[in-house]
Amino acid sequence: MILPSIDLMDGKAVQLQQGKTKILEREDVMALAEEFSRYGDLAVIDLDAARSINGDGSERKDSNRELVKTLCRRYPCRVGGGIRTRADAQELLAAGARKLIIGTAAEPGLLCTLPRERIIVALDALQGKVTSNGWQRIIEESVSARAQRLEQYCSGFLYTCIEREGMLQGPDLQTARMLARQTINRIGRRRHQHGSGRARHRRRRHGLPAGHGHLHGCTVACRRIHQRAAIPASKG
């Protein structure tokens, strides 16, 4: 299953390498969403909101919240970035978000107040350690420990290997397999490489169970996935 990903920064759709260097930018976000929506749910990530706390601890006010809500009203979306409070979550669910992707604020105190089946916990890892605030801070907790600690509060996880993000190197299959063995929940993976109809075969070959799907951003934006080769995502 392929889930096209739209990462938002300054009101535009972007692709970052390793969360730092911008390599792609598109201003026509709605047109991109219309194109991507033919494959099923969109994964919309508000990078500005995710980085609402700078690396030095100062607060930022940047956000693409209104654009995110507009996308949720028009298309089937799972959204993330800057969801820090129950009010944030309720606002996006009310706008029509199918699922919420929560990373920095993913702790039992918040998660237990939200519908478990609508929550995906982000596991954003740098050198095996969980990161927060849009990948700007490293937390001294391993990906597997975080997954096991929070699995009862969510319906699945979205795993990102930051070192590979936007590098067209494919997913970190070793960690994905480990997580699949250690948690009862589904594991989704962000991956940026050439995609094809062989994705399901690759998943079986590498021993990965069906999960939340692969999130494609850079490859789809670059049109390296041909429509006839892409695997439609189920809309259930």
N, C-alpha and C positions, 0 to 999 in steps of 0.2 A: 504494500500500500504506500502510495506517495502522497505526502501532504506538502503542497507548496507553501513556502515561508516568505512572509513579507516583513522585513525589519525596517522600522521607521526611525528616522532621525531628521529633525528640522522639517517635518512635514513631507519628507521624501522617502522613497524606498531605496535602501542602500544594502551593500554587501561589504562587510569588513573582514579582513584577514586577521585571524587570531584576536578579534575584538578591538583592533587598533587601526590598521591602515584601510582606508576606504578605497575599494577597487571598482565599485559600481554604484551608480546613482541614477534614479529615475524619478522625475517629478510627477508623472501621471499615475499616481497611486491607484485611483479608482479604475482606470483602464487596465492596469496590471492585475488588480483584483478580479475584474471581470474575466480576463483571460485565464487566470489561475483557477477560478471557481469551477471551471468545467471538470477539474480533476477531483472535486469534493471539497472537504473542509479546508479552510485557509488557517495557517498558523501565523498570527499577527503579533509581533513583538515590538513594544515601544521602548527603543533603546534609550531615549532621553529620559523617560520615567525610570527606567531601570537604574540609570546613573544619577538618580536624584540626590544621592550623597556622594560628593567628590572623594577622591582618594585621601585628601587632607582632612576629611570630616565635615567640611562646609556643605551647606545645603544648596541644591539647585532647584529652580522652579520650572525648568523645561518639561514639556509634556506634549504628547500627541493624543491626549485622551478623547477630544471631540472627534478627531479623525478615526480613532479606533472604534468609537461608538457608532459612527456612521457606517463603517465597514460591517460591524456586527448586525446592524439593522438590514443591510442589503444582502449579505452573504453568510453562509454558515462558517463561523469562526471559532477557533480556540485562541485565547489571547493571553499575553503575559507582558511583564515589564512594569515595575513600579506598583504592583499590587501589594500594599503594605498593611492595610486594615480591612476589617469586615465591611466598612462603608465602601471602600474601593471595590471589593469583590461584588457587593450587592449592586453597585452602580453598573458594572459591566454585565452582570447576569441579567439585570433589568433591560439593558440595551440589546440583549439577544445573544450574548456569548454562550456557546454550547459548553465550553469547558474553560477553566482558568488555569494558567501555568504560573505557579508561584515558586519563587526561589529564595530570595533574601529573607522574606518574612515567613518562610515555611517552618513554623514551629507549632507544637501541639496546641498552644493557647489560642492561636488564630484558626488553625485547620479544623479543630473540633467544633467550631461555630459555623462551618460551611458544609454544604452537601458533599459527602465523600465522593459520590459518583461523578461530580462535576469538577473535581480537583486533580490536576497533574502537578507533581512536585518536580521542579527543575534540579537536575544534578549537573551543574556546570563545573567541570574539573580542570585544573591546571596542575600537571605533574602529580596526578592522583589525589589532590586535595580540593575540597569544595571551595568555590569562590562565591562572593556576593557583590551586591551593588554594581550590576552590569560587568562582572568579571574583574572589578578593580581591587577587591580585597580577597586575600586567601584566608580561609578558615581552617583551623587545625582539626579537621574532621575528614576522614576518608569517605569516598563516594559510597562504598559498601556499608559503612557504619551509618551514614545518613539515610540510606535507603531502608535499612532494617529498622531504624528508629522511627521512621515516619510512614511505613507502609500501611499501617492501620488507619491512617487519616486521609488516604488518597486512593484514586482508582488506578494510578500508574505513574511512571516516571519518564522524564525527557532527559536523556543523557547527552551531554556535549563534551567532547574532548577539545579544549580550547586550542591546543597546539595544532590540531588538524583543521580547525574552522577556517573555511574559505581557501584552503590550500590545495583543493582538488586531490586529496590523498585518500579519500574514502574514510569509512568509519573505524573506530577503535573496536574491532570485533572481540578482542580478548577480554576487555572490560565489560562489553555488552553481554558476553556469554557468562561471565562471572556474576553479573547482576541478575541475569535471568535465572541462575541457579539459586541465588540467595534470597530472592523476594517472590512473593506470590503474585505481585502486581505486574502489569504489562510494562515493557521497556520500549520507549521510542528513542530514535537516534537521529541527531542532526548529522547530515553528511553532504558533502559538496564534491561530487565527482560526476563523470558521465553516467547517466541513468539509462536503463533499458528494461525491457520486459523480462529480463533474466533475474530481476530483483528477488522474486519469490524463490527461484532455484538457489540463488546465493544464500538466502536466509536458511533454507533447509540444509544446504551443504555445510554451512558453518555452525549448525546446531542451534539456531536461534528460533525461539517460539514466535508465534504471531504476536505483534505488539501494537503500539500506537502508530507505527509506521515510520518511514523515513521522512524527515523534513528537508526539502530541497529549496534552496534560495538561489545561490549563484548560478547553478547549472540551468535552472529553468529560465532565469532572467537572461542568460546568455543563449537561450533557445537550443541547448545541447540535448534536451530531451524532446524527441519527436513525438507528436501527438499520437501516432499509431503505435509507438513503442512504450508509452507511459502506461502504468497500471492504474486504472481509476480507483479512487478511494471509495469505500462503501459509505453511504450516507445515512446509515442507521443510527 
